[in-house]
């Protein structure tokens, strides 16, 4: 009877550890987090002129009334095209490595968010003008948070949570949680995705331009945060290489 020695390279535990390290490296190489964030930042910035040009505003002595038609015209197709571009980028990067890409759930989430946005806006435009919530009084906190969550920038955050799960990307998860906290809790309350078709701003005696600027500011903030995140993840990726 002979006894064969087992080399360190044939140690099952070491082989399993090496496979896990390799799998983690491949997973990190497949991440195109920076692409997703930059595409979404570009979509957010491009939304500003649409919102500005297609916003219907009527100002009188006691305030201004507005209808943000640009959100409905722009965001549903923009979300679909943006998530399609992100999915294509992931698929190409994976194929370049001879691997598959688990980006389909993210693309589906993007398509669903576009549908949610369209449905919420149309429903609000048809129902809320004749049925103002809370008797036209101040909106409770939960309503404001819900309004922001189904806004384009809130839905972007929800889709990023899905991407973080698919990539097992802890930095992206932390970034997304901070982004959602900003969108849901910090942005000015006058901003929203689905106001009544003609929402009376009785507290606001500003002119047309000032009203439009007040709606632009939150979009500039969210777009800048997404842009900064995209640049940050891109720099981190290059440093790893």
N, C-alpha and C positions, 0 to 999 in steps of 0.2 A: 504493500500500500504506500502511495506517495502523497505528499501534501504539497499543494501548489500555493505559493505565496500570492497574496492579493495586493496589487499596487495601490497607491493612494488614489490614482486616477480611476480605479474601478470601485472605489468605496461608494455604495449606493447613496448614502447620506450626502456625500460630497457631490455626486452627480446630480442629485435632486436640488441641492443648493445652487449648483452652477446653472441648472435649467431655470430656476426661479430668477436668478440674477439676469440671465439672458432674456427671459420673458419680460422682465421689468424694463430692460434696456430697449427692447423692441417696442414696447408699449410707449415709452417716453419718446422714441424716435418717430412714432406715428402721430404724436400730438401736434396738431396745428392750431392750438389755442389762439395764438396771435392772429392767425388768419381770420378765425371766427370773430374775434373782437374788433379787428380793423374793418371787416365787412359791415358789422352791425353799427360801428361808429360812423362809417360813411353813410349808411342808410339813415341814421339819426340826423346827421348834418343836412343831408339832402331833403329831409322832410321839412326843414324850417321854411324855405321859400314856398313850398306847396301850402303849408299851413298859413303863411302870411298872405299869399295871393288869393287863396280860395276861402279865407275866413270872411264870413258875412257879418258886418258890424253896423249897428245903427245906434248912434249916440244922441241922447236928448238931454234936457236940462237935469233930469233926475237920475241919469246914469246911462249905461250902454247895454245893448243887447247884442249877443253874438251867436254865431253858429259855425262850428269848426268843420266845414265840409272837406277841407283839404286832408284831414286825417282819414276820412273814408276813401277819398280818391287815391291817396298815395300808399298808405301803410299795408293794406292787404296784398296788392301785387308786389310791393317792395319786400315784405317778409318772405313771400314765396320765392322770389328771385334770389334774395340774399341767402336763404337757407339752402337753396339749390346750388348756388355757387360754392358755399361752404362744403356741402356734401361731395361735390365734384372734386374739390381740392383734396379732401380726405381720401377719396377713392384713388385718385392719381398717385398720391404719396404712398399709399399702401401697395398699389400695383408696382410701383418702382422698386419696392422691396420684395416683391413676389409674395405679398400677403393679402389678406382680406381686411376690409374696414368695417367696423361696427358703428357706422354712422347713420344707418337707416332709422333707428328710433329717434335720433336727434332731428332728422329731416321731417319725420312724421310729426314730431312735436311742433316744429316750426309751422307746418301746414295747419295743424289744429289751432295754433294761436292766431293765425290769420283768420280762420273761420270764427273763432271766439270774438275777435275784435270787430269783425264785420257785423256779426249777429248782435253784439252788445250795443254798438253804435246805432244800428237801424232800430232796434227795439227802444232805445232811449229816445231817439228822435221822434218816434211815433207815439210813445206812451207818456213820457214825462211832461211834455208841455201842458197836457190837459189833466195830468195827475201828479202834481209836484209832490215829491216825497217829504214826509215830516211836516206837512202843512205849509211848506214854503219857508219854515224856520231853519235855524242852523242845523247842519248835518252832523250826526254823531260821528265819533272817531272811527268806528268800524266801517261806516259807509264811505268815509274818505279813503281809508286803506283799501277797501274793495275797489273803489273807483280807480285808484292808482295801480292796483294790481292788474286790472284788465286794460290799462292803458298800454300802448305799444312798448314803452320802456319797461313797464312791469312784466309784460309777457316775455320780453327778451331775457329778463332775469330768470324766469321759470325755465325757459329753454336752456339757459346756461347751466342750471342745476342738473338737467338731464345729461348735458355734455360732460360735466364734471364726474358724474357717476359712470358714464361709459368709459371715460379715460382713466378712471380711478385717480383723478387729479386733485389732490388736496389743496395746492395753491389756488387752483381755479375755484374750488368750492369756497375757500375763504374770501376770495375776491368777490364772488357772486353774492355771498351773504352780506358783505359790506355794501355792495351795489344795491341790493334789495332794501337794505336798511335806509340807504340814502333816498331811494325812490319812494318808499312807503312812508317814511317818517320825517324826512327833512325838507323835501321839495315844497315850494309854496303851495298853499291850499287852493289858490285860484286856478291852478292848472289841473286839467283832467282830460281823460280821453272821451268820455261819454256824457257830456253835459246835456241838459235838455236842448232841443233844437234851437230854441231861442231863450237862453238862460239870462234872466235879468240880473244884472250886477248893480243892485240898488246902492251898495256901499261904495261904488266906484264912480266918480264924476270925471274920470280922465277922458281924454280925447281918443280918437280912433287909433292913432299911432302908439300911444302909451299902452292901450289895451293889447295890441298886437305884440308889443315888446314884452309885456308881462307873461304872455304865453310862450314867447321864444326863449326866455331865460332858462326854464327847466330843461328844455331840449338841448340847449348849449351845455348845460352842466352834465347831463347824462352822456351826451356825445363825447365830451372831453374826458369823462371818466373811462368810457369804453376805449377811446383812443389811447389814453395813458396806459390802460391795462394791456392793450395789444402791443404797444411799444415795449412795455416791461417784460412781457412773456417772450417777445422776440429776442430781446437782449439776453435774457436768461437762457434761452435755447442756444444761442451762439456761444455763450460762455461754457456751456456743458460740452460743446463740441471742441 
